[in-house]
Amino acid sequence: MKKLLLTTCVAAMMLSCNQQKNENPLFSESTAPFGAPMFELIEPAHYMPAYVKGFEEHNEDIMCIINSTEAPTFENTIAALDRAGVLLDKVGSVFGNMTSAETNDDLIGIQRELSPLSTSHFDNIMLNDQLFERVKCVYDNQEKENLTEEQTNLLDKKYKQFISSGALLSAEDKEKLKEINKNLSLLYIKFSNNVLNETNAFKLVIEDEAQLAGLPQWVRDGAAEEAVAKGEKGKWVFTLAKPSLIPFLQYSDVRELREKMYTAYNARGNNNNENDNKEVVKQILQQRLERAQLLGFDTYADMALDNRMAKNPENVYTLLNKIWDAALPKAQQEAAELQKMIKAEGGDFKLAGWDWWYYTEKVRKEKYALDESEIKPYFAVDNVREGAFMVANNLWGIKFKELYGMPVYHQDVKVFEVLDTDDSHIGIFYVDYFPRPGKKAGAWMSSYRDQYVENGKDIRPIIVNVGNFSKPVGDTPSLLNIDEVETLFHEFGHGLHGLLTKCNYAGVSGTSVARDFVELPSQIMEHWATHPEVLKMYAKHYQTGEVISDELIEKISKASNFNNGFTTTELVAAAILDLDMHTQNSYEGFNALAAEKETAKRIGLIDEIAFRYNTTFFNHIFSSEGYAAGYYSYLWAEVLDADAFDAFVENGIFDQATAKLFRENILEKGGSVEPMKLYRNFRGQDPNPDALLRCRGLK
């Protein structure tokens, strides 16, 4: 029997672990309301002992399954696997969220030490012959058990996880796979931390007020506050965080400074320093390919797509090429329009990437009389959040009650209890919206506890939304632009998916679905964000309380597809770049920058538009398995969300029957049912692929 042992160094830590057991808050049941994490008690020194104990208990759970004298069944094998490792899940959820939202040198050090140990632990489980024999036995004999659809899907998922983890490999190849997995786990950490370091390292310090020409007062005030925080009091500081970068590119009249900001943002991880990611990318791609080929696939993309809705790279390229063919001409028209404005203003230079945002803002004002500074006061972050809550309440009757005095990991975090129509408890919802040095860029949803049923009791989820929105400045609250408003609603949609789930097993609850299906609940929420009826509910001037006017709503609506050639092109280009990188079957002589240029040339990407994420800071695909060979998922799911929202438009955006169908068939089911079956159950038909192009104004 192959023993499930940790490495020698971990075993040696058990004495320290036992000594800390009584004082480590991660070992005990939380005394916080609803079992929420006790952040105020958790220190960096607590994580490693808790992980070690978690590994040990998880191994004990696995050994109980393996050593069972009973014949393998769904309950004693698959369900037992789903329940195994309670402490490890608890520790991992807290630590994983902290290293994304509030990391520091101590946590980064723990992350590096922990990563190979954690990888080894899970490899030892997934590559255990006797455990797999039991799983395979249940899989091969499932028709004898009269399983529910949810149980069948969990069984299928677990079985495929073992196969894709190498359960069928020879002993020699299993050892190769373990080494690859260990290498990748460290490379992901290195890539991610390099991007964070590069983002934090840059600051544009302005001392001469004349160089602030064109910047609205709210942008200047934010830069002055940032200067104080960076030890540059009396100056103005701009960073590569989006709430600082984008307004600068939109409004600064100083072209050379726009170029400096734009270039610094796009050069992250490509500065030939200790944070350079070019070689890291090559190593990741090589290791991924080697693993895919060990498992019998020609490329990593073939392996990654095998269990997704798209099934294979050809289907993805078909979708992306269709959108590209519609978007690129639109982007070229937009570029010509911007060049025309440059000429009209007496400029004798060719439009560049650092000019796009600036002249787009000018064209927006000229064509639609829409000034972002005019509408931002109606989108204070608390009002926008309440708007998202109102939409959920109008659709499903759920309510959000703010909880004060809850333990949080940062003062910016707010906590809400989510209640159903009958005031029964649904879950806990954290929001953390503002950028800081220890937080990674972007926005995401995660969980501190997934939903599942244990001994007949429904264990409700603890969900978090994290963002990097414009920060409050002095007495002025955080005021969002339209993109940030839609992002808040987007992540809230993910949050609802995690909160409203009603499954029996954690392995299929909430967002545990196919990668190219998971964006449906998030992206459909964006449709409500700027719908005229919804704007009237929450868009109120932060100073006067005045509801946004019909005139402003009409301007927003008319401009909704403005610049969509650009936004669609940069998104599709990044998705194609991702797929191009992962459909190669050799990386001999690979050069990340050359590969970027080759993709751009092949698809005809114009010089004025960059990939949404250049390779060296493409966190979605290189900081984890996450969206690797899967960045297309946003567009795949957009076909679904555009078509799904049509059902609400046809029946009324708050139609209760349609909302009930969506909740019961999409939000509550998680991965307990095959995704396209869920969609058909909701919509009554297959999605119309033209809905995406129509929604983006490309058809």
C-alpha positions in Angstrom: 0.0 0.0 0.0 1.3 3.4 -0.9 1.2 5.5 2.2 0.0 9.0 2.0 2.9 10.7 3.8 4.0 14.3 3.7 7.6 15.1 3.0 10.1 14.7 5.8 10.3 18.5 6.4 6.5 18.7 7.0 6.5 15.7 9.3 9.3 17.3 11.4 7.0 20.3 11.9 4.3 18.3 13.7 5.8 18.9 17.1 5.6 22.6 16.6 2.0 22.1 15.2 0.9 20.2 18.3 2.4 22.9 20.6 0.5 25.6 18.9 -2.8 23.7 18.7 -4.3 25.3 21.7 -3.5 28.8 20.7 -4.0 28.7 17.0 -7.4 30.2 16.0 -7.4 28.2 12.8 -7.7 25.0 14.9 -10.8 25.9 16.8 -14.4 26.5 15.8 -14.9 30.1 15.0 -16.8 32.1 17.7 -17.6 34.9 15.2 -21.2 35.1 14.0 -22.1 32.5 11.4 -18.7 30.8 11.8 -17.0 33.6 9.9 -13.1 33.7 10.0 -11.6 35.3 13.1 -9.3 37.6 11.2 -8.4 39.6 14.2 -6.8 36.6 15.9 -5.1 35.1 12.9 -1.4 35.9 12.5 1.1 34.7 9.7 2.7 32.3 12.1 -0.6 30.4 12.5 -0.9 29.3 8.8 1.9 26.7 8.4 1.0 24.7 11.6 -2.6 24.8 10.5 -1.7 23.6 7.1 0.4 20.8 8.5 -2.4 19.6 10.7 -4.8 20.0 7.8 -2.6 17.8 5.7 -2.5 15.2 8.4 -6.3 15.1 9.0 -6.9 15.1 5.2 -4.6 12.0 4.9 -6.5 10.3 7.8 -9.8 10.9 5.9 -8.3 9.5 2.7 -6.9 6.4 4.5 -10.3 5.7 6.0 -11.7 5.6 2.5 -8.9 3.4 1.2 -9.0 1.0 4.2 -12.7 0.6 4.2 -13.7 -3.1 4.3 -17.0 -2.3 2.5 -17.4 -2.5 -1.2 -16.9 0.9 -2.9 -20.1 2.9 -3.1 -21.0 6.5 -3.9 -21.5 7.3 -0.2 -18.4 5.6 1.2 -16.1 6.8 -1.6 -17.2 9.7 -3.6 -19.3 11.5 -1.0 -16.5 10.7 1.6 -14.0 12.3 -0.7 -16.1 15.4 -1.1 -16.3 15.7 2.7 -12.6 15.0 3.4 -10.2 17.7 4.6 -12.4 20.1 6.5 -9.6 21.8 8.3 -7.5 22.0 5.1 -10.4 23.6 3.2 -10.8 26.1 6.1 -7.2 27.1 6.2 -6.8 27.2 2.5 -9.7 29.5 1.9 -8.5 32.1 4.4 -4.8 31.9 3.3 -5.7 31.9 -0.4 -7.9 35.0 0.0 -5.3 36.8 2.1 -2.5 36.2 -0.4 -4.7 37.8 -3.1 -6.3 40.7 -1.2 -3.9 41.6 1.6 -0.6 40.0 1.1 2.8 41.0 2.7 6.4 39.6 2.8 5.5 37.1 5.5 2.6 35.6 3.6 4.7 35.6 0.4 7.4 33.7 2.2 4.9 31.2 3.6 3.4 30.8 0.1 6.7 29.8 -1.4 7.4 27.3 1.4 3.9 25.9 1.3 3.4 25.6 -2.4 5.5 22.5 -3.1 4.2 20.8 0.1 0.6 21.4 -0.9 1.2 20.2 -4.4 2.9 17.1 -3.2 0.1 16.4 -0.7 -2.7 16.5 -3.4 -0.5 14.6 -5.9 -0.1 11.8 -3.4 -3.9 11.6 -3.1 -4.8 11.9 -6.8 -2.1 9.4 -7.8 -2.9 6.8 -5.2 -3.7 3.5 -7.0 -5.9 2.0 -4.3 -8.0 5.2 -3.9 -8.5 5.4 -7.7 -9.5 1.8 -7.8 -12.4 2.5 -5.5 -13.4 5.6 -7.5 -13.2 3.6 -10.7 -15.3 0.8 -9.2 -18.0 3.3 -8.3 -17.8 4.9 -11.7 -18.0 1.6 -13.6 -20.9 0.3 -11.5 -22.9 3.5 -11.1 -26.0 2.1 -12.7 -26.5 -0.2 -9.7 -26.8 2.6 -7.2 -29.8 4.6 -8.6 -27.9 7.9 -8.2 -29.4 11.3 -8.4 -28.4 13.6 -11.3 -26.3 15.6 -8.8 -24.5 12.5 -7.6 -23.9 11.3 -11.1 -22.3 14.7 -12.0 -20.2 14.7 -8.9 -19.0 11.1 -9.6 -18.2 12.0 -13.2 -16.3 15.1 -12.1 -14.3 13.2 -9.5 -13.5 10.4 -11.9 -12.3 12.8 -14.5 -10.2 14.7 -12.0 -8.3 11.5 -11.2 -7.8 10.8 -14.9 -6.6 14.3 -15.6 -4.4 14.2 -12.6 -2.6 11.2 -14.0 -4.2 8.2 -12.2 -3.7 6.0 -15.3 0.0 6.8 -15.7 2.8 4.4 -15.1 4.7 4.7 -11.9 7.6 6.4 -13.7 5.3 9.0 -15.4 3.6 9.7 -12.1 6.9 10.8 -10.7 7.5 13.0 -13.7 4.0 14.5 -13.2 4.6 15.2 -9.6 7.8 17.1 -10.4 6.0 19.1 -13.1 3.2 20.0 -10.7 5.6 21.1 -8.1 7.5 23.3 -10.6 4.3 24.9 -11.9 3.1 25.7 -8.4 6.2 27.7 -7.7 6.2 29.3 -11.2 2.7 30.6 -10.7 3.6 32.3 -7.4 6.7 33.8 -9.0 4.7 35.2 -12.0 2.0 36.7 -9.8 4.3 38.3 -7.3 6.5 39.7 -10.2 3.4 41.4 -11.6 2.4 42.8 -8.2 6.0 44.0 -7.6 6.1 45.7 -11.0 2.8 47.4 -10.4 3.7 48.7 -7.0 7.2 49.8 -8.1 6.0 52.4 -10.6 4.9 55.9 -9.6 4.6 59.0 -11.7 5.5 61.9 -9.4 4.4 65.4 -10.6 5.7 68.5 -8.9 4.8 71.2 -11.5 1.0 71.8 -11.5 1.2 72.8 -15.1 1.8 69.1 -15.9 -1.7 68.4 -14.5 -3.3 70.1 -17.5 -6.6 68.6 -18.5 -7.0 66.5 -15.4 -10.3 67.1 -13.6 -10.2 68.3 -9.9 -11.3 64.8 -8.7 -8.3 63.2 -10.4 -6.0 65.8 -9.0 -7.3 65.4 -5.5 -6.9 61.6 -5.7 -3.3 62.0 -6.9 -2.6 64.4 -4.0 -3.9 61.9 -1.5 -1.8 59.2 -3.1 1.2 61.5 -2.9 0.7 61.7 0.9 0.4 58.0 1.2 3.6 57.6 -0.9 5.6 60.1 1.2 5.5 62.8 -1.5 3.3 65.4 0.3 2.7 68.5 -1.7 3.1 66.7 -5.0 0.8 64.5 -7.2 1.4 60.8 -7.6 -0.1 58.5 -10.2 0.2 54.7 -10.1 -0.6 51.8 -12.4 -3.7 50.9 -10.5 -6.6 51.2 -12.9 -8.4 54.0 -10.9 -5.3 56.1 -11.3 -4.1 55.0 -14.7 -7.3 55.2 -16.7 -8.4 58.8 -15.7 -4.9 59.9 -16.5 -5.0 58.4 -19.9 -8.4 59.9 -20.5 -7.8 63.5 -19.4 -4.1 64.4 -19.3 -3.2 67.0 -22.0 0.5 66.1 -21.6 1.1 63.5 -24.3 4.6 62.4 -23.2 3.2 61.7 -19.7 0.4 59.6 -21.1 3.0 57.7 -23.0 5.0 57.1 -19.9 2.1 55.8 -17.9 0.8 53.6 -20.8 4.2 52.2 -21.6 4.9 51.4 -17.9 1.6 49.6 -17.6 2.2 47.5 -20.7 5.8 46.7 -19.8 5.1 45.1 -16.5 7.1 41.9 -16.2 9.1 42.9 -19.2 11.8 45.1 -17.8 14.8 42.7 -17.8 15.0 43.0 -14.0 14.4 40.6 -11.0 10.7 40.8 -11.8 10.9 39.8 -15.4 8.4 37.2 -16.5 9.5 36.3 -20.0 11.4 33.2 -19.0 8.8 32.4 -16.4 6.2 32.3 -19.1 8.3 30.0 -21.3 8.9 27.6 -18.3 5.2 27.5 -17.5 4.2 26.8 -21.1 6.9 24.1 -21.4 5.8 22.4 -18.2 2.1 22.6 -19.1 2.8 21.0 -22.5 4.9 18.2 -20.9 2.1 17.4 -18.5 -0.6 17.5 -21.3 1.5 15.1 -23.4 2.1 12.8 -20.5 -1.7 12.6 -20.2 -2.1 11.8 -23.9 -3.0 15.2 -25.3 -1.2 16.9 -28.2 -1.3 20.3 -26.6 -2.3 21.9 -23.3 -5.3 23.5 -24.9 -6.6 20.1 -26.0 -6.3 19.0 -22.4 -7.8 22.1 -20.8 -10.8 22.2 -23.1 -11.6 18.5 -22.8 -14.0 19.1 -19.9 -15.4 22.5 -20.9 -18.4 23.4 -22.9 -16.3 24.3 -25.9 -14.7 20.8 -26.0 -11.8 21.7 -28.4 -9.7 24.6 -29.7 -11.4 24.5 -33.1 -14.8 25.4 -31.6 -13.1 28.3 -29.6 -11.3 29.7 -32.7 -14.6 29.5 -34.6 -16.3 31.8 -32.1 -13.4 34.1 -31.6 -12.9 34.5 -35.4 -16.5 35.4 -35.9 -16.4 38.1 -33.3 -13.0 39.3 -34.5 -14.3 39.7 -38.1 -17.0 42.0 -36.8 -15.0 43.9 -34.3 -11.8 44.7 -36.1 -13.4 46.8 -38.9 -15.3 48.7 -36.2 -12.1 49.4 -34.3 -10.4 50.6 -37.5 -13.3 53.0 -38.1 -12.9 54.3 -34.5 -9.2 54.8 -35.0 -9.8 56.8 -38.2 -12.3 58.9 -36.3 -9.8 59.6 -33.5 -7.1 60.4 -36.1 -9.5 62.9 -37.7 -9.9 64.7 -34.4 -6.1 64.8 -33.9 -5.8 66.5 -37.3 -8.7 68.9 -36.6 -6.9 70.0 -33.4 -3.7 70.7 -35.4 -1.8 67.6 -34.4 0.7 66.2 -36.8 1.3 62.8 -35.2 -0.1 59.4 -35.7 -2.6 58.0 -33.2 -0.9 55.8 -30.6 -2.1 53.5 -27.8 -1.6 56.2 -25.2 -3.8 58.6 -27.2 -6.8 56.3 -27.6 -8.4 56.9 -24.2 -7.7 60.7 -24.4 -9.3 61.2 -27.8 -12.0 58.7 -27.2 -13.1 60.9 -24.3 -13.1 64.0 -26.6 -15.2 62.2 -29.2 -17.6 60.9 -26.6 -18.2 64.5 -25.5 -18.6 65.7 -29.0 -20.9 63.0 -30.3 -23.0 62.3 -27.2 -22.4 65.4 -25.0 -21.4 62.9 -22.4 -18.7 63.9 -19.9 -17.7 61.2 -17.4 -17.1 63.9 -14.8 -20.8 64.7 -15.2 -22.1 61.2 -14.4 -19.6 60.0 -11.8 -21.3 61.9 -9.0 -24.3 59.7 -9.4 -22.3 56.5 -8.9 -21.0 56.6 -5.3 -19.8 53.1 -4.6 -22.2 52.5 -1.7 -25.2 53.6 -4.0 -24.0 51.3 -6.7 -23.6 48.4 -4.3 -27.1 49.1 -3.0 -28.3 49.2 -6.6 -27.0 45.7 -7.1 -28.8 44.6 -3.9 -32.0 46.2 -5.1 -31.8 44.3 -8.4 -31.4 41.0 -6.4 -34.3 42.0 -4.2 -36.6 42.8 -7.1 -35.7 39.6 -8.9 -35.7 37.1 -6.0 -36.8 39.0 -2.8 -33.5 38.5 -1.1 -32.2 41.1 1.4 -28.8 42.3 2.5 -28.4 43.4 6.2 -25.1 45.1 7.1 -23.3 43.5 10.0 -21.3 45.7 12.2 -18.4 44.6 14.5 -17.7 41.5 12.4 -14.0 40.5 12.2 -12.4 41.7 8.9 -8.9 41.6 7.5 -8.9 45.3 6.5 -10.8 48.4 7.6 -12.2 48.8 4.0 -14.1 45.5 4.2 -17.8 45.5 4.9 -19.9 42.5 5.8 -23.6 41.7 5.0 -26.0 38.9 6.0 -28.0 37.7 3.1 -31.7 36.8 3.8 -34.3 35.1 1.7 -37.9 36.2 1.2 -38.9 34.5 4.5 -35.9 36.0 6.3 -34.1 32.7 6.5 -30.4 32.8 6.3 -28.8 32.5 2.9 -25.2 33.4 3.6 -22.6 36.0 4.5 -21.2 38.5 1.9 -18.0 40.5 2.3 -17.1 43.4 0.0 -13.6 44.8 -0.4 -13.5 47.5 -3.1 -10.4 49.7 -3.0 -6.8 49.2 -4.2 -3.8 49.0 -1.9 -0.2 47.7 -2.2 -1.0 44.2 -0.8 -3.9 43.6 -3.2 -3.6 42.1 -6.7 -5.0 44.1 -9.6 -8.5 43.3 -11.0 -11.7 42.2 -9.4 -12.9 38.7 -8.3 -15.2 36.6 -6.2 -14.1 34.0 -3.8 -15.4 32.0 -0.8 -14.4 31.4 2.8 -16.9 28.6 3.0 -18.7 26.8 0.2 -22.3 25.6 0.5 -23.1 21.9 1.1 -25.3 19.6 3.2 -23.9 17.8 6.2 -25.9 15.3 8.2 -29.1 16.9 6.8 -28.0 20.4 7.8 -27.6 23.0 5.0 -24.2 24.6 5.6 -24.5 28.1 4.1 -21.7 29.9 2.2 -19.4 32.8 3.1 -18.6 34.8 0.0 -16.4 37.7 -0.8 -16.2 40.2 -3.7 -12.9 42.0 -4.1 -12.3 45.0 -6.4 -9.9 47.8 -7.2 -12.3 50.8 -7.7 -11.6 54.5 -7.4 -10.8 55.3 -3.7 -12.6 58.0 -1.6 -10.8 61.3 -1.6 -11.2 63.4 1.5 -14.9 63.9 2.2 -15.8 62.7 -1.3 -16.8 59.1 -1.5 -15.6 56.6 -4.0 -17.2 57.7 -7.3 -17.2 55.0 -10.1 -17.1 55.3 -13.8 -19.4 53.1 -16.0 -16.8 50.4 -16.4 -16.4 50.1 -12.6 -20.2 50.1 -12.1 -20.5 47.2 -14.5 -17.6 45.4 -12.8 -19.2 45.7 -9.4 -22.4 44.2 -10.8 -20.4 41.5 -12.6 -18.7 40.3 -9.4 -21.9 40.5 -7.6 -23.3 38.1 -10.1 -20.6 35.6 -9.2 -21.4 36.3 -5.6 -25.1 35.4 -6.1 -24.0 32.2 -7.8 -22.0 31.3 -4.7 -24.7 32.5 -2.3 -27.9 31.1 -3.8 -26.6 27.6 -4.5 -28.6 24.7 -3.2 -26.5 21.5 -3.6 -25.7 18.6 -1.4 -22.0 18.4 -2.2 -19.4 21.1 -2.1 -17.7 19.7 -5.1 -20.5 20.8 -7.4 -22.0 23.8 -5.4 -21.9 27.4 -6.4 -19.3 28.4 -9.0 -17.9 24.8 -9.2 -18.9 24.7 -12.9 -17.3 24.6 -16.3 -15.0 27.6 -16.8 -16.9 28.7 -19.9 -20.2 28.6 -18.0 -19.2 30.3 -14.8 -19.3 33.8 -16.4 -23.0 33.5 -17.2 -24.4 34.6 -13.8 -21.8 37.4 -13.5 -22.2 38.8 -17.0 -25.9 38.8 -17.1 -25.9 41.1 -14.0 -24.1 43.8 -16.1 -27.2 44.2 -18.2 -29.2 45.5 -15.2 -26.4 47.9 -14.1 -27.2 50.6 -16.7 -30.7 49.7 -17.6 -32.8 52.9 -17.4 -35.3 51.4 -15.0 -32.5 50.3 -12.7 -30.5 53.5 -12.9 -33.6 55.4 -11.5 -33.5 53.1 -8.5 -29.9 53.7 -7.3 -28.1 56.4 -9.4 -28.4 59.4 -7.0 -26.1 62.4 -6.8 -23.8 61.9 -3.8 -24.2 65.5 -2.6 -27.8 66.4 -3.4 -29.5 63.0 -3.4 -31.0 63.9 -6.8 -32.0 61.0 -9.0 -30.1 60.8 -12.3 -32.1 62.7 -15.0 -33.7 61.1 -18.0 -31.4 63.3 -20.2 -28.3 61.7 -18.6 -29.7 58.2 -18.8 -30.4 58.8 -22.5 -26.8 59.9 -23.1 -25.5 56.8 -21.3 -27.8 54.6 -23.4 -26.8 56.2 -26.7 -23.2 55.9 -25.8 -23.4 52.4 -24.5 -21.9 50.8 -27.7 -19.4 53.7 -28.2 -15.8 52.5 -28.5 -17.0 48.9 -28.6 -14.7 48.2 -31.5 -11.8 48.9 -29.3 -13.0 47.1 -26.2 -14.1 44.0 -28.2 -10.9 43.9 -30.2 -8.5 44.1 -27.2 -10.5 41.4 -25.4 -10.7 39.0 -28.4 -7.0 39.6 -29.2 -6.1 38.5 -25.6 -8.3 35.4 -25.9 -6.6 34.5 -29.2 -3.2 35.1 -27.8 -4.0 32.8 -24.9 -5.2 30.1 -27.2 -2.3 30.6 -29.7 0.2 30.1 -26.8 -1.4 26.9 -25.6 -2.1 25.2 -28.9 1.7 24.8 -29.6 3.2 21.3 -29.4 6.8 22.5 -28.9 8.3 25.5 -27.2 11.9 25.0 -28.4 13.2 28.5 -29.1 10.0 30.1 -27.8 10.1 33.9 -27.2 7.1 35.5 -25.5 7.5 38.8 -27.2 8.0 37.3 -30.6 4.9 35.1 -30.0 2.8 38.2 -29.2 4.0 39.9 -32.4 3.2 36.8 -34.4 -0.4 36.6 -33.1 -0.9 40.3 -33.6 0.4 40.1 -37.2 -1.7 37.0 -38.0 -5.0 38.5 -36.9 -4.3 42.0 -38.1 -4.3 43.7 -34.7 -3.8 47.4 -35.4 -0.8 49.2 -33.7 -3.0 51.6 -31.9 -4.6 48.8 -29.8 -2.7 46.5 -27.5 -3.8 43.1 -26.2 -5.9 43.6 -23.1 -3.1 41.8 -21.2 0.3 41.4 -22.6 1.9 38.0 -21.9 4.2 39.1 -19.1 1.4 40.4 -16.9 -1.4 38.1 -18.1 -2.4 36.9 -14.6 -5.5 35.2 -15.7 -3.5 32.6 -17.6 -0.1 32.5 -15.9 -0.6 33.0 -12.2 -2.7 29.8 -11.9 -4.4 27.2 -14.1 -7.5 29.5 -13.8 -8.2 30.8 -17.3 -5.3 29.1 -19.1 -6.5 28.3 -22.6 -9.8 29.6 -21.2 -9.7 33.4 -21.5 -12.2 33.0 -24.3 -14.7 32.0 -21.5 -15.9 35.6 -21.1 -17.0 35.7 -24.8 -18.4 32.1 -24.8 -20.5 33.0 -21.7 -21.5 36.3 -23.3 -23.4 34.4 -26.0 -25.3 32.9 -23.1 -25.8 36.0 -21.0 -26.9 38.2 -24.0 -29.4 35.6 -25.0 -30.5 35.0 -21.4 -31.2 38.7 -20.8 -33.3 38.7 -23.9 -35.7 36.5 -21.9 -36.0 39.2 -19.3 -36.4 41.9 -21.9 -39.2 39.9 -23.6 -41.1 39.4 -20.3 -40.0 42.4 -18.2 -36.6 42.9 -16.6 -38.1 42.0 -13.2 -40.5 39.4 -14.4 -40.9 37.0 -11.5 -41.5 33.9 -13.5 -38.4 34.4 -15.6 -36.4 35.3 -12.4 -37.6 32.1 -10.7 -36.5 30.0 -13.7 -33.1 31.6 -13.7 -32.6 31.2 -9.9 -33.8 27.5 -9.9 -31.9 26.4 -13.1 -28.8 28.5 -13.0 -28.0 30.1 -9.6 -29.1 27.2 -7.4 -27.8 24.3 -9.4 -24.1 24.9 -9.4 -22.4 22.1 -11.3 -25.0 19.5 -10.3 -26.4 19.4 -13.8 -24.7 19.5 -17.3 -24.5 23.2 -18.1 -26.2 23.3 -21.5 -29.1 21.3 -20.0 -29.4 23.9 -17.3 -29.4 26.7 -19.9 -32.1 24.9 -22.0 -34.2 24.3 -18.8 -34.1 28.1 -18.2 -34.4 29.4 -21.7 -36.4 26.6 -23.4 -34.0 26.7 -26.4 -30.3 26.9 -27.3 -28.7 30.3 -27.1 -28.7 32.5 -30.2 -25.0 33.3 -31.0 -26.0 36.5 -32.8 -27.1 37.9 -29.4 -23.5 38.8 -28.5 -22.8 40.7 -31.7 -26.1 42.6 -31.4 -25.5 43.4 -27.7 -22.1 44.8 -28.5 -23.4 46.9 -31.4 -21.5 44.8 -34.0 -24.5 43.5 -35.9 
